[in-house]
Amino acid sequence: MSVDDRGIQEVQCLNEISLTKREIECLEWIANGKSSWDIGQILGISTDTVNYHVKKTLRKLDVSSRTTAVVKAISLGLIR
């Protein structure tokens, strides 16, 4: 785990993919079948903010769907 210049914690795997704590939280909730609206309610953030974090995660993982992002994150050991 490292802290970037803005003080945001990031988790890095051997492939140099780093996700913020919030991105990981969103992925974990997606893995549990939650929608963006549900995740927003759970985390106390807007649906747009959830979607922002999810889109960043998709880009970082180089995937095009939420399901594929979860599968890749699990295979890389970023989430359980």
C-alpha positions in Angstrom: 0.0 0.0 0.0 1.3 3.5 -0.8 0.1 7.1 -0.4 0.1 9.3 -3.5 0.9 13.1 -3.5 -2.8 13.8 -2.6 -2.6 11.5 0.4 -4.9 8.9 -1.2 -4.0 5.3 -0.3 -3.5 2.9 -3.1 -3.1 -0.8 -3.2 -0.6 -2.1 -5.8 -0.2 -5.6 -7.1 2.8 -7.1 -8.9 1.4 -5.9 -12.3 1.7 -2.3 -11.2 -2.1 -1.9 -11.1 -3.0 0.4 -8.3 -6.5 1.0 -7.0 -7.6 3.5 -4.4 -9.4 2.3 -1.2 -12.7 3.7 -2.7 -12.2 1.9 -6.0 -11.7 -1.4 -4.1 -14.7 -0.8 -1.9 -16.9 -0.2 -5.0 -15.5 -3.4 -6.6 -16.2 -5.5 -3.5 -19.8 -4.3 -3.4 -20.2 -5.0 -7.1 -18.9 -8.5 -6.5 -21.7 -8.8 -3.9 -24.3 -7.9 -6.5 -24.9 -4.3 -5.6 -25.9 -1.7 -8.1 -24.3 1.8 -8.3 -27.3 3.2 -6.4 -27.0 0.6 -3.7 -23.3 1.2 -3.3 -23.9 4.9 -3.1 -26.4 4.4 -0.3 -24.0 2.1 1.6 -21.0 4.4 1.2 -22.9 7.7 1.6 -21.9 9.0 -1.8 -23.8 9.8 -5.0 -24.5 7.3 -7.8 -22.4 9.5 -10.1 -19.5 9.3 -7.7 -19.8 5.5 -7.6 -19.9 5.4 -11.4 -16.8 7.7 -11.5 -14.8 5.3 -9.3 -16.1 2.3 -11.3 -15.1 3.9 -14.6 -11.6 4.6 -13.3 -11.3 1.0 -12.2 -12.4 -0.3 -15.5 -9.7 1.8 -17.2 -7.0 0.8 -14.8 -7.8 -2.9 -15.2 -8.2 -2.5 -19.0 -11.7 -4.2 -19.0 -15.1 -3.1 -20.4 -17.5 -4.5 -17.9 -18.1 -4.5 -14.1 -18.2 -8.3 -14.1 -14.9 -8.6 -15.9 -13.4 -6.0 -13.5 -14.4 -8.1 -10.5 -13.1 -11.3 -12.0 -9.7 -9.6 -12.9 -9.4 -8.0 -9.5 -10.0 -11.3 -7.8 -7.4 -13.0 -10.1 -4.9 -10.3 -9.3 -5.5 -10.5 -5.6 -6.9 -7.0 -5.3 -10.2 -8.1 -3.8 -11.5 -11.4 -2.3 
